[in-house]
Amino acid sequence: MELSIKNVLLSHSFILLCALTIGYSLWLMLSQDQIIAQTITTTAVVYEKQNIIQQTPITLQIEGTRTTLRTLIYQPPQITFYREEHPENQFDIKPTDVLLPETVALISYSPRNIIIGNQK
């Protein structure tokens, strides 16, 4: 059997390899813009002057493209409160307090309020 370029290009294994490569490339291209929902955990931080007085874990359910949500796993959104703006010991977390990119939607979050223990 003579091994030529024509025989190699028309062989079943080469055609299968090409089909798998093209199929994977198409899947990868199309799946990056797919809208998905994901749950991540971040921390709500309460400052008094320049000191952190409380950190509360917050679970967020968000929706956006796969690539955008992948970046939020490594750089979670910030939720920051200042004691000067919230002197009461319990206050609600509003959806606008969660700083997310414009392309990401906040579906739900928990807990909905922060309770600050006795200070001083």
PADRENNU-234978 format. One record per residue (C-alpha): residue in one letter; z negated, x, y negated. Coordinates in steps of 0.1 Angstrom, whole numbers, plus 5000, padded with zeros to 4 digits. Layout:
<nodes>
AZXY/...
</nodes>
This chain:
<nodes>
M500050005000/E501150144967/L498650114938/S500450034906/I499349884873/K501249564881/N499249524913/V495949594896/L496649344868/L497649074891/S494849124916/H492348844921/S489349054912/F490849164878/I491848804869/L488348684879/L486748954857/C488948854827/A488148484832/L484448554833/T484648774802/I486548514782/G484248234794/Y481148424785/S482548514751/L483348154743/W479948034755/L478248294733/M480248204703/L479747824706/S476047844716/Q474948034685/D475647734662/Q474047484685/I471247284668/I468047304689/A464347214684/Q461647474690/T457947494688/I456347794671/T452847894660/T452048034627/T448848084606/A447747894575/V445748144554/V443248034527/Y442548294500/E439648304475/K440548544448/Q442048834469/N440048784501/I441048584531/I438348334538/Q439948144566/Q442948154590/T443947844609/P446647844636/I449347584629/T451847464655/L455247374640/Q458047184657/I461247284638/E464947214642/G467847444633/T470647664647/R469747894675/T470348214654/T468148094626/L465247994649/R465448324667/T464648504634/L461748274627/I460048384660/Y459848744647/Q459148644611/P457148314612/P457048094581/Q454048144557/I451547874548/T449247994521/F446547814501/Y444347934473/R440747824470/E441147784432/E443847524438/H441847344466/P438147354457/E437347074483/N436247174518/Q438946964535/F442546924523/D445846814538/I448747034547/K451846884532/P455346944546/T456247124514/D453447384520/V455447514550/L457947764537/L461047734558/P464647834552/E466847554538/T468847534571/V465647464592/A464047114593/L460347054599/I459946784626/S456246784630/Y453147004627/S449547004638/P446847004626/R447546814594/N444546934575/I442347234570/I438547224570/I436847514554/G433247594566/N430347654543/Q431047934520/K428148124502/
</nodes>
